[in-house]
Amino acid sequence: SIPTSENGVIETGYKGLFRTIKTDYLLADKINNTYITNYSASNIFNFNEGVQALYFQYHNTSNLKGTESSWNYATGIRAEQVNNKGETNTQSTRFSNNYLKLFPTAHVAYNFNQKESIKLSYGKRINRPGLGQLNPFVDITDILSPHSGNPNLKPEIINAYELSFNNGTNKLNFTNSLFFRHSINAIRSFYIQQPNGAILNMPMNIGTADNYGIESMIIGKPSRFYDYNLSATLFRQ
């Protein structure tokens, strides 16, 4: 953190995530009450990923003279570089993804007093597919409802907008929010009928998705040692 004025602060930093995962898929056939490994159908999936991010944020508070009111605002950006690759030992599946993306954020809030405030915010986010979603092996534990990952998945990009109103005290706080989220390359479960009649469940990028609604939350702190929260969301997708 670097102070720029009495109420202004610049924050910057770096975050890195590196992982290597190996998944073993073994298929065995039961022959004369003995399970014999089927090497032609067995495989190993190797996955490597590196995520490196740099972020910059500036936030400031401006008090209005002679009143309890104040403005609070912040803006920032995160640059994220992703490199990952996965392959099976038999080379039946092989992929790699390398991309650099920018994620801006911003919010402005007006505090009427110490109890009431209103805030408008925007943020761009990413939902990267996990290992289970990229793993190409088909799980046939339930032969009629098998499921698998999809190594061709792209990351889901989300643009989120929110308008919230806050009212409360140290012991009881109420927050009501209106939100809208637009997703690109939305990842959803997709069901594909197989020739044998089974239904394969596989995640896919289905296009775009819009979510909007209202969320209400109550946070209470009746004592130093206990607190509780209640929330309800009404939304449409």
C-alpha positions as CSV (number, residue, x, y, z in Angstrom):
1,S,0.0,0.0,0.0
2,I,1.2,3.5,-0.9
3,P,-0.6,6.5,0.6
4,T,-1.1,9.3,-2.0
5,S,-2.9,11.8,0.3
6,E,-4.7,11.9,3.6
7,N,-7.4,9.6,2.4
8,G,-6.0,8.2,-0.9
9,V,-4.2,4.8,-1.1
10,I,-2.7,2.9,-4.0
11,E,-2.4,-0.9,-3.7
12,T,-0.5,-3.2,-6.0
13,G,0.5,-6.8,-5.8
14,Y,1.2,-10.1,-7.5
15,K,-0.4,-13.5,-7.2
16,G,0.8,-16.8,-8.7
17,L,-0.8,-20.3,-8.8
18,F,1.1,-23.3,-10.2
19,R,-0.1,-26.8,-10.1
20,T,0.6,-30.2,-11.7
21,I,-1.9,-33.0,-11.4
22,K,-1.9,-36.6,-12.7
23,T,-5.2,-38.6,-13.0
24,D,-5.0,-42.4,-13.5
25,Y,-7.9,-44.0,-15.3
26,L,-8.0,-47.8,-15.0
27,L,-10.5,-50.1,-16.8
28,A,-10.7,-53.8,-15.8
29,D,-12.7,-56.6,-17.4
30,K,-14.2,-59.4,-15.3
31,I,-13.1,-62.7,-16.7
32,N,-13.9,-65.9,-14.8
33,N,-14.5,-63.9,-11.6
34,T,-11.1,-62.2,-12.0
35,Y,-10.6,-58.6,-12.9
36,I,-8.1,-58.2,-15.8
37,T,-6.7,-54.8,-16.6
38,N,-7.7,-53.6,-20.1
39,Y,-4.6,-51.7,-21.1
40,S,-6.1,-50.6,-24.4
41,A,-8.8,-48.6,-22.6
42,S,-6.8,-47.5,-19.5
43,N,-5.0,-44.1,-19.6
44,I,-3.3,-41.4,-17.6
45,F,-4.2,-37.7,-17.9
46,N,-1.4,-35.1,-17.1
47,F,-2.4,-31.5,-16.4
48,N,-0.1,-28.5,-15.8
49,E,-1.3,-25.0,-15.1
50,G,0.3,-21.6,-14.2
51,V,-1.8,-18.5,-13.4
52,Q,0.1,-15.2,-12.8
53,A,-1.7,-12.0,-12.0
54,L,-0.7,-8.4,-11.3
55,Y,-3.2,-6.0,-9.8
56,F,-3.4,-2.2,-9.2
57,Q,-6.1,-0.4,-7.2
58,Y,-6.6,3.2,-6.1
59,H,-9.3,4.1,-3.5
60,N,-10.1,7.4,-1.8
61,T,-12.6,8.9,0.7
62,S,-13.8,12.5,0.5
63,N,-15.6,13.9,3.5
64,L,-18.2,16.7,3.0
65,K,-17.4,19.6,5.4
66,G,-20.0,20.3,8.0
67,T,-21.9,17.1,7.5
68,E,-21.7,13.4,8.3
69,S,-21.8,12.6,4.6
70,S,-18.8,11.3,2.5
71,W,-17.9,9.9,-0.9
72,N,-15.9,6.7,-1.2
73,Y,-14.6,5.5,-4.6
74,A,-12.1,2.9,-5.9
75,T,-10.9,1.8,-9.3
76,G,-8.5,-0.9,-10.3
77,I,-7.4,-3.4,-12.9
78,R,-5.9,-7.0,-12.8
79,A,-3.9,-8.5,-15.6
80,E,-3.9,-12.3,-15.6
81,Q,-1.8,-14.6,-17.7
82,V,-2.8,-18.2,-17.9
83,N,-0.8,-21.1,-19.4
84,N,-2.1,-24.6,-19.1
85,K,-1.8,-27.9,-21.0
86,G,-3.2,-31.4,-20.6
87,E,-2.5,-34.6,-22.4
88,T,-3.2,-38.3,-22.1
89,N,-0.4,-40.9,-22.3
90,T,-1.9,-42.3,-25.5
91,Q,-2.2,-38.8,-27.0
92,S,-5.9,-39.4,-27.6
93,T,-6.5,-36.0,-25.9
94,R,-4.1,-33.1,-26.1
95,F,-4.7,-29.4,-25.5
96,S,-3.1,-26.2,-24.4
97,N,-4.4,-22.7,-23.5
98,N,-2.5,-19.5,-23.3
99,Y,-4.2,-16.2,-22.8
100,L,-3.8,-12.8,-21.2
101,K,-6.9,-11.0,-20.0
102,L,-7.6,-7.7,-18.2
103,F,-10.2,-7.4,-15.4
104,P,-11.2,-3.8,-14.5
105,T,-13.2,-3.0,-11.3
106,A,-14.7,0.2,-10.0
107,H,-17.2,1.4,-7.4
108,V,-18.5,4.6,-6.0
109,A,-20.3,4.9,-2.7
110,Y,-22.1,7.8,-1.0
111,N,-22.4,7.6,2.8
112,F,-25.3,9.6,4.0
113,N,-24.1,9.1,7.6
114,Q,-22.5,6.4,9.7
115,K,-25.7,4.2,9.3
116,E,-26.8,4.6,5.7
117,S,-25.0,4.3,2.4
118,I,-25.6,3.5,-1.3
119,K,-23.0,2.0,-3.7
120,L,-22.7,1.4,-7.4
121,S,-20.1,-1.1,-8.5
122,Y,-18.8,-2.9,-11.6
123,G,-16.4,-5.8,-11.9
124,K,-15.1,-8.1,-14.7
125,R,-14.5,-11.7,-13.4
126,I,-13.3,-15.0,-14.8
127,N,-14.5,-18.5,-14.0
128,R,-11.8,-20.9,-15.2
129,P,-12.7,-24.5,-15.7
130,G,-11.3,-26.8,-13.1
131,L,-9.5,-30.1,-13.5
132,G,-12.6,-32.2,-13.2
133,Q,-14.3,-30.1,-16.0
134,L,-11.2,-30.6,-18.3
135,N,-10.6,-34.3,-17.5
136,P,-11.6,-36.2,-20.7
137,F,-12.2,-39.6,-19.0
138,V,-15.8,-40.9,-18.9
139,D,-17.0,-42.0,-15.5
140,I,-19.3,-45.1,-16.1
141,T,-20.1,-45.8,-12.4
142,D,-23.7,-45.3,-13.4
143,I,-23.8,-46.9,-16.9
144,L,-27.1,-45.2,-17.8
145,S,-25.9,-41.7,-16.7
146,P,-22.1,-41.4,-17.4
147,H,-20.4,-38.1,-17.0
148,S,-17.1,-36.6,-18.2
149,G,-15.1,-33.4,-18.5
150,N,-14.5,-31.5,-21.7
151,P,-10.8,-30.5,-22.5
152,N,-12.1,-27.9,-25.1
153,L,-13.7,-25.7,-22.5
154,K,-12.9,-22.0,-22.6
155,P,-13.0,-19.8,-19.4
156,E,-16.3,-18.1,-18.6
157,I,-16.0,-14.3,-18.5
158,I,-18.5,-12.4,-16.3
159,N,-19.4,-8.7,-16.3
160,A,-21.1,-7.9,-13.0
161,Y,-23.0,-4.7,-12.1
162,E,-24.5,-4.0,-8.7
163,L,-26.5,-1.3,-6.9
164,S,-26.7,-1.7,-3.2
165,F,-28.2,0.1,-0.2
166,N,-26.9,-0.4,3.3
167,N,-28.6,0.6,6.6
168,G,-27.7,-0.5,10.1
169,T,-25.8,-0.2,13.3
170,N,-22.9,-2.1,15.0
171,K,-25.3,-4.8,16.1
172,L,-27.7,-5.1,13.2
173,N,-27.1,-4.4,9.5
174,F,-29.5,-4.5,6.5
175,T,-28.3,-4.7,2.8
176,N,-30.4,-4.8,-0.3
177,S,-28.8,-5.2,-3.7
178,L,-29.9,-5.1,-7.3
179,F,-27.6,-7.0,-9.6
180,F,-27.0,-7.9,-13.2
181,R,-24.4,-10.3,-14.5
182,H,-23.7,-11.0,-18.2
183,S,-21.6,-14.1,-18.9
184,I,-19.7,-15.0,-22.1
185,N,-18.8,-18.6,-22.8
186,A,-21.1,-19.7,-20.0
187,I,-20.2,-23.2,-18.7
188,R,-23.2,-25.4,-18.2
189,S,-24.0,-29.1,-18.0
190,F,-25.0,-30.5,-21.4
191,Y,-26.7,-33.9,-21.9
192,I,-26.0,-36.0,-25.0
193,Q,-27.8,-39.2,-25.8
194,Q,-25.5,-42.1,-26.7
195,P,-26.1,-44.9,-29.2
196,N,-26.7,-47.4,-26.4
197,G,-29.4,-45.2,-24.8
198,A,-27.3,-43.8,-22.0
199,I,-27.3,-40.0,-21.4
200,L,-23.8,-38.5,-21.2
201,N,-23.4,-35.4,-18.9
202,M,-20.6,-33.1,-20.2
203,P,-19.8,-29.4,-19.4
204,M,-19.9,-27.2,-22.4
205,N,-19.6,-23.5,-23.3
206,I,-23.2,-22.8,-24.3
207,G,-22.9,-19.1,-25.3
208,T,-24.1,-16.2,-23.2
209,A,-26.1,-16.1,-20.0
210,D,-27.8,-13.2,-18.1
211,N,-28.6,-13.2,-14.4
212,Y,-30.5,-10.4,-12.7
213,G,-32.4,-10.0,-9.5
214,I,-32.4,-8.7,-6.0
215,E,-30.6,-9.9,-2.9
216,S,-31.4,-9.0,0.8
217,M,-29.1,-9.7,3.7
218,I,-29.4,-9.2,7.5
219,I,-26.3,-9.5,9.6
220,G,-26.6,-9.4,13.4
221,K,-24.1,-9.3,16.2
222,P,-25.9,-9.7,19.5
223,S,-22.7,-10.1,21.5
224,R,-19.0,-10.1,21.2
225,F,-18.9,-13.9,20.7
226,Y,-21.9,-14.6,18.5
227,D,-23.2,-13.3,15.2
228,Y,-25.7,-14.5,12.5
229,N,-26.7,-13.7,9.0
230,L,-29.9,-14.3,6.9
231,S,-30.1,-13.8,3.2
232,A,-32.6,-14.3,0.4
233,T,-32.1,-13.9,-3.4
234,L,-34.8,-13.6,-6.1
235,F,-33.3,-13.9,-9.6
236,R,-33.9,-14.8,-13.2
237,Q,-31.5,-16.5,-15.6
